[in-house]
């Protein structure tokens, strides 16, 4: 079904406000992991991707998406409300007890990783080895 | 300056102001009362009214008086009122009228004790003068004039001053405690602010660090061209450099009295532990 939209079923939704990192993660996914990346800087871009985003196998989302922007948790809620069933991973540079990270942790069906994450571990996640 | 410290400084200035206002009003009331009693010739209270009035203008005009200036004003004010009171007591005793002796001494001692308008030594000195001066005054007067005083004097004034002394001591302790609590609150506030800065620092630095790590991996895996990798590294470093420049502007606030050479990681851990201790206090 993903292929019919031009998106491989093994695609990964990447949401990261730091453009530089978003670009590098995209390269990492496509060159090292052999998957397709659906990159977005914020919720608006995720919504703009529409079905491409919703058909991704899983999502890696930065929790803080910049001042005045909806957070990664808002992206999570949007995805779930639209029927996204894939795994969702949060990446954050914030402390575990900061309110926004605590809120993300409480969601239950997500995994929260601290940035900077060791690249090998990130690759394992991107390859779908979710127990990484 | 921390908000609580500012409030404390304002309250200290206010206590000086209230003391001067009370001295002025008391002198004015005495002047008016004596005028109505037709006894104005006994002692020209205009002198006390004019002096305390002038001191009041000084206090109102200069919002930020030094401790020395405030102490001088409190001393001058108390001195004028006590001197006027002493002369009034003397003249009233000689007049043969019924009167309350050493009223000014008692009122000044109580006002100083409650308001604590000046440093400890100034307050203790004024209360000590209020306690000792009436005794000296009483015993230097001729025996027949002493008969005009009520039987409790000058011991009643002495007891009032001793009570004022204890009240003043209690007020000083109270102020000391308040200052200590204000200092703790200010330190806690500073630690909280620093914690927020660390929180933002982590957020700002983690993404460029992650970029550098991924670029290094991509280079190792030969999945990225050197030129492209260099560009990515430059952008990540630019963000870190920007942060470094922002932080460097705060270096002038550091106390450099400590040794110039240091181990950044160890010193940072020690400083953080101290800050953690302060925030728990």
Interface residues (C-beta under 8 A of the other chain):
Chain A: X16 X18 X20 X21 X23 X24 X25 X27 X28 X31 X32 X62 X64 X91 X93 X94 X95 X98 X114 X115 X116 X117 X118 X119 X120 X122 X123
Chain B: X199 X202 X203 X205 X206 X207 X208 X209 X210 X211 X213 X214 X215 X216 X217 X218 X221 X223 X224 X232 X235 X236 X239
